[in-house]
Structures are given as structure tokens and as C-alpha cells.
């Protein structure tokens, strides 16, 4: 008769056999898995090295293209703005080297940069609006400046600024708004006193064109900032011979360039450039100014629905 001890020994033997089979099977399987994983890792490492080599090659080619564009830029823009003047307006904290390079290329085109004015965050701050409205509707504005008929503070300020900063094109038939540098200095000083703009050296004469430079997304003001800046861009264009709004890729996705391109009315009147941080973008910025004088506005750069460069007059 088979007793309990026999059953116990049999069960133990079965479990030992199962355990041994699992160990042997797992060991064999693990060996194949490890080999397979090592092969995949080696392949990925090789792909990584190939991509790094490709990236380095593309970067080298890009550097060569950039160096070439830098070298030929003065020749490409030469004499396109001879005898004309340009105002630089900084809508954000634009890198100093970008401002300097744009200024230098404008000089190569034969233009005179009348000055650089920086717009501060307070420009669109609703808490500053009452002070701005009081100024533009008060006796402090030069007699030659006629405030824009509007109840909107942004339009009022933009109109006053544009009249003293820009020269109407000869064909417009409009008389110049500010006849003396004193009137220009008076307006800039008053607005600087309200902290809505700043400048290192104030412009002393009006300009034919304006280049408005932006970078990155709009500030904390968001829509308010966009509205105020679009009003300023529109006023500068109305009073002068043309405006180009230039920024970087980030500005074209959530900044001033994007705001201009999203507004059908403004984008039809002024040109935009979304790669001013490159030599190609700076060339486009300068060449877009004489195009603006011919009423040819466009979107230039590398973004969607843009052209690589403005048309050049033959």
C-alpha cells in the first residue's frame, strides 16, 4: 500500500524537475535575449555616430552658407537705400549684436539710421493709459502735431509718435508733422518720462522708413501688447514710406511677427521677416524697405507661406 511519504517524495521530485526545467530554459533564453539586446545596442550606437557625423556635416555647410551670406550682404544691398533714412524701433529686448548688424547693413545700403527707440512694457500697461491720454490731449504736444481722432489711447500715442518720427513720402502730399528737432525731442522726452519708451541717443530727425525689431514671444501683456504694437506699426507706416517688422523664429510663432501676419490689414501694409538673427534675414530686412516704397509688402524668411527674399528692383 502506497503511504503518504511516497506521495510527498513524488510531489517533491515533480516540483524539483519543474524548477530545474525553468532554470535551464531561462538560462538558455536569457542568453539569446542578451545577445539580441547587445546587437540592438550596437546598432543604435552606430546609428548615433552616423547621425552625429551627418549633423556635423550639415552644420559645417550651414556655417559656410552663413559666412558666404555675411560676405556678400553689403554688395547685395549696396545703394538700395542711398539718401534715405531709417528709424530702428525695438519692441523687445533684442540682442545688441542683431541691432548692430542691422544698423551696419543699412549703412552698406546707403541709408542713415536716425536713431533707436526702445518700447517698454509700460507702453501697453492699462494703468499708464490715463497719463498717456492726458499728455497727448494736453498742451505738452507740439503745435505742429495733430493727435489722431480716436478715443483709443494706443492709437493716440502711436499717432503722435509716428508724426514726429517719420517723414511723409513726397507723393503723399502731406506736410511734415514736426518741423524742428526740438519738437521731436519734446515728444520723446515726455514719453520717456512716462517710462513707455527709452533711448540711448534720441533721434534728432525724422526717418523715411522704420524697422521694428522683435524677439521671442510677446510679454506678459499678451493681447494688449500685440494690439498696442500693431497700432504703432500701422501709424509708422501711415506717416512714413514703409515699415518692416523683423524678428526670429520664436517671434513668428508667438511674438510680434506672428501678430502682424495674423492681422490681414496690417500684413497687407507692412513686410515681415522671421529670421533677422541670420545674415539672410538681415539682407531681407534691408531689401524689404525699398520694396515697401514701391508698395510691395511681403512675408519673408523660413516660416510657412513665406518667400525667401523680397523682390529687387531692376
Secondary structure, 3 states (H helix, E strand, C coil): CCCHHHHHHHHHHHHHHHHHHHHHHHHHHHHHHHHHHHHHHHHHHHHHHHHHHHHHHHHHHHHHHHHHHHHHHHHHHCCCCCCCEEEEEECCCCCHHHHHHHHHHHHHCCCEEEEEEEECHHHHCCCCHHHHHHHHCCCCCCCCCCCCCCCCHHHHHHHHHHHHHECCCHHHCCCCCCCCHHHHHHHHHHHHHCCCEECCCCCCCCECEEEEECCCCCCCCCHHHHHHHHHHHHHHHHHCCEEEEECCHHHHHHCHHHHHHHCHHHHHHCEEECCCCCHHHHHHHHHHHHHHHCCCCCEECCCCCCECCCCCCC
